[in-house]
């Protein structure tokens, strides 16, 4: 994987991870701006060895701060409303009506 997709993936994962820990969206916004500033600070690093070290450290941080019970949208798989109140499956067609 080239560096740009790896960095973008880490950035998105860090934002989602911080959203798991945030109680409220307004608090999360401040954390998101802080995360953005950390990534922007290292934007001009072009040395491959230094980039590998930064990516590895970021992976370690994400693993360390992983939430034990991450947020799942209620209607997505794993959410509290996933597949709730589904219509009953009708396997056989109704019998014909006789008048």
N, C-alpha and C positions, 0 to 999 in steps of 0.2 A: 504494500500500500504506500502510495506517495505521501508526502508530508502534509499537504493541504487537506485532503480528506480526513486524515488522522486527527489533525488539529481541530477541524470542524466537528468531528465526531466527539472529541473530548469536550469541546465547548458546549455542545448540545447536552451531552450527558451531565456535565457539571451544572448546567441550568436546571435540568430536570431533577437532579439530586437535591439542589437547594430548594426547589419547589416542594419536594417531599418533606423537608424539615421546616418550611415556613408555615406559620400558623395562618397567615393572612397575606393576601396578594400585595398589599402596600409594603409590608415588610420584605417580601420577596423581591420587589423592585429594587430596593437598596442593595440587596445581596447580588442581584443580577448586574447592577452597575459596577459593583466591586469586582465581580468575576470578569466582566468585560475589561476593566482597567488592568487586571492581572494579565489577561491575554494580550492586550494592546502593548503592555510594557515589553513583552518579548517578541513583538512583531518583526523586528528588524534582525533577529538572530538568523544567520544563514549557514553557520557551521554545522555540518551534519552530525558530528559527535555531540556537540552541545544540544542540538535539537533532540537527539535520541535520549539524552539525559533528562531534558525537560519533559519529554513525553512520558518517560518511565516514572518520573517523580509525580506527574499529574495522575497517572494511572494508580499509583500507590495511594495518593490522597483520596481519590474517588473510592477506592476499595476500603480505605479506613473510615470514611464518612458515610458509607452505604447505610441507608435507612433499613431497620429491621422489618418495618411494615410500610412499604412504599405506597404512595397514593395511586389508586386506580380509579379512573372515571367510572361512575356507577353503571353506565350502560356498556362498558367494555368488558371483555373477558377478565374475570377476577373481581369485577365490581360488585357492589351490593345488590344491584338491580338486574344483573346480567341474566337473561333468559327467564325473567320473572313474568308470570301471567301469560305464558305463551298460549295460543289457541291450541285446543286438543287436536291431535293428529287423527284424521279420519282415514282409516285403512280400507274399509269396505264402503262401497257406495250405498246409499240408503235403499231399502227395498222398495219396489214399485208400489204405488198406491192402487188399491183395488176399490172401485166404486160400484 
